[in-house]
Amino acid sequence: MWYEDLSQCDYFANYFYTIAVGFLENGKSYTKGETANEVVEKIYEFNKTSGMYYRFLGYHQCDFCGFVNIELGATTILLAYKDKIYAFPMLITHYIESHSYLPPAEFIEAVLNYNHEYAMDYLRKIVEKVRENKWLLLDEWEKKHGQD
């Protein structure tokens, strides 16, 4: 499944929107460059951090080389930072290491400055808002981003 980096990701659209990073697909362009090892290591840690990851039935394999890793291919991570929620597949680590994918600078900043307590508190607040009125967050997104 392809999303342009930093575009609206509708994985959880019935409840809230996230910002997509690293949903790559063969035939679609992406930014290439060198990503610091520290970034990749922190992303691997997120896969072990309670409350951050969602495992889906089924899995994705790398669309470029056919690499298959069920754990990475079935996991999406939610990363809350500065009142944004980034959604990214754990395959992002493979894309970085094997295909020179360079994530956007604001995402790298979020990874390097991640604070678990803040992120979990922010995600809890979203869940509370969703329980009160699940469309509230959709309306806020549309107002903030100027979409109808």
C-alpha positions as CSV (number, residue, x, y, z in Angstrom):
1,M,0.0,0.0,0.0
2,W,1.5,3.3,-1.1
3,Y,1.1,6.7,0.6
4,E,3.1,9.7,-0.3
5,D,5.4,10.8,2.6
6,L,3.7,13.2,5.0
7,S,0.3,12.7,3.4
8,Q,-2.9,11.9,5.2
9,C,-3.0,8.2,6.1
10,D,-6.4,6.7,6.4
11,Y,-5.5,3.4,8.2
12,F,-7.5,4.6,11.3
13,A,-9.7,7.1,9.5
14,N,-12.9,6.0,11.2
15,Y,-11.3,7.4,14.4
16,F,-8.4,9.8,13.6
17,Y,-5.9,10.6,10.8
18,T,-2.3,10.0,10.8
19,I,0.6,11.2,8.7
20,A,2.1,8.5,6.5
21,V,5.8,7.9,6.3
22,G,7.6,5.0,4.5
23,F,4.7,3.3,2.7
24,L,6.8,2.7,-0.4
25,E,5.8,0.9,-3.7
26,N,7.7,-0.1,-6.8
27,G,7.2,2.4,-9.5
28,K,6.6,5.4,-7.1
29,S,9.5,7.8,-6.5
30,Y,10.9,8.2,-3.0
31,T,13.7,10.2,-1.5
32,K,17.1,8.4,-1.3
33,G,20.0,9.2,1.0
34,E,21.8,8.1,4.0
35,T,19.9,7.7,7.3
36,A,21.9,7.6,10.6
37,N,22.1,4.2,12.3
38,E,20.7,5.8,15.5
39,V,17.4,6.4,13.6
40,V,17.1,2.8,12.5
41,E,18.0,1.5,15.9
42,K,15.3,3.6,17.5
43,I,12.7,2.5,15.0
44,Y,13.6,-1.1,15.8
45,E,13.0,-0.3,19.5
46,F,9.5,1.0,18.7
47,N,8.5,-2.5,17.5
48,K,9.1,-3.7,21.1
49,T,7.4,-0.7,22.8
50,S,3.9,-1.4,24.2
51,G,1.2,0.8,22.9
52,M,3.0,1.9,19.7
53,Y,2.5,-0.9,17.3
54,Y,-0.4,-2.6,15.6
55,R,-0.2,-5.9,14.0
56,F,-2.5,-6.7,11.2
57,L,-3.7,-10.0,9.7
58,G,-1.6,-10.7,6.7
59,Y,1.6,-9.0,5.9
60,H,3.3,-7.0,3.2
61,Q,6.6,-7.9,1.5
62,C,9.0,-5.5,0.0
63,D,7.7,-4.4,-3.4
64,F,11.2,-3.8,-4.7
65,C,13.1,-7.0,-4.0
66,G,10.5,-9.5,-2.5
67,F,12.0,-9.5,1.0
68,V,9.6,-11.2,3.4
69,N,9.7,-10.8,7.2
70,I,6.3,-11.5,8.7
71,E,6.9,-9.5,11.9
72,L,8.1,-6.4,10.0
73,G,5.5,-6.8,7.2
74,A,2.5,-7.1,9.5
75,T,3.4,-4.2,11.8
76,T,2.4,-0.5,11.7
77,I,3.8,1.9,14.2
78,L,2.1,5.0,15.6
79,L,4.5,7.7,16.7
80,A,3.1,10.8,18.5
81,Y,5.2,13.9,18.4
82,K,4.4,17.6,18.5
83,D,0.6,17.0,18.3
84,K,1.0,14.8,15.2
85,I,0.7,11.1,14.8
86,Y,3.0,9.5,12.3
87,A,2.0,6.0,10.9
88,F,4.7,3.9,9.3
89,P,5.3,0.3,8.5
90,M,8.1,-1.6,10.2
91,L,9.3,-2.5,6.7
92,I,10.7,1.1,6.8
93,T,13.8,-0.4,8.4
94,H,14.3,-2.6,5.4
95,Y,13.7,0.2,3.0
96,I,16.3,2.3,4.8
97,E,18.9,-0.4,5.1
98,S,18.4,-2.1,1.7
99,H,17.0,0.6,-0.6
100,S,18.6,3.8,0.7
101,Y,15.2,5.3,1.6
102,L,15.6,8.6,3.4
103,P,12.6,9.5,5.6
104,P,11.5,13.1,5.8
105,A,13.5,15.4,8.2
106,E,10.5,16.0,10.5
107,F,9.9,12.3,10.9
108,I,13.6,11.8,11.7
109,E,13.3,14.6,14.3
110,A,10.3,12.8,15.8
111,V,12.1,9.5,16.0
112,L,15.2,11.0,17.6
113,N,13.3,13.2,20.1
114,Y,10.6,10.6,20.9
115,N,9.3,10.7,24.5
116,H,7.3,7.7,25.5
117,E,5.3,9.3,28.3
118,Y,4.2,12.2,26.1
119,A,3.3,10.0,23.3
120,M,1.3,7.6,25.4
121,D,-0.5,10.5,27.1
122,Y,-1.3,12.0,23.7
123,L,-2.6,8.7,22.3
124,R,-4.7,8.2,25.4
125,K,-6.3,11.6,25.0
126,I,-7.1,10.7,21.4
127,V,-8.8,7.5,22.5
128,E,-10.8,9.4,25.0
129,K,-11.9,11.9,22.3
130,V,-12.8,9.1,20.0
131,R,-14.9,7.4,22.6
132,E,-16.8,10.7,23.2
133,N,-17.3,11.6,19.5
134,K,-15.2,9.7,16.9
135,W,-15.8,12.4,14.3
136,L,-14.3,15.2,16.4
137,L,-10.8,14.4,15.3
138,L,-11.8,14.1,11.6
139,D,-13.3,17.6,11.8
140,E,-10.2,19.0,13.5
141,W,-8.0,17.5,10.7
142,E,-10.1,18.9,8.0
143,K,-10.1,22.4,9.6
144,K,-6.3,22.3,10.2
145,H,-5.5,21.1,6.6
146,G,-8.3,22.9,4.7
147,Q,-10.0,19.8,3.4
148,D,-13.8,19.5,2.9
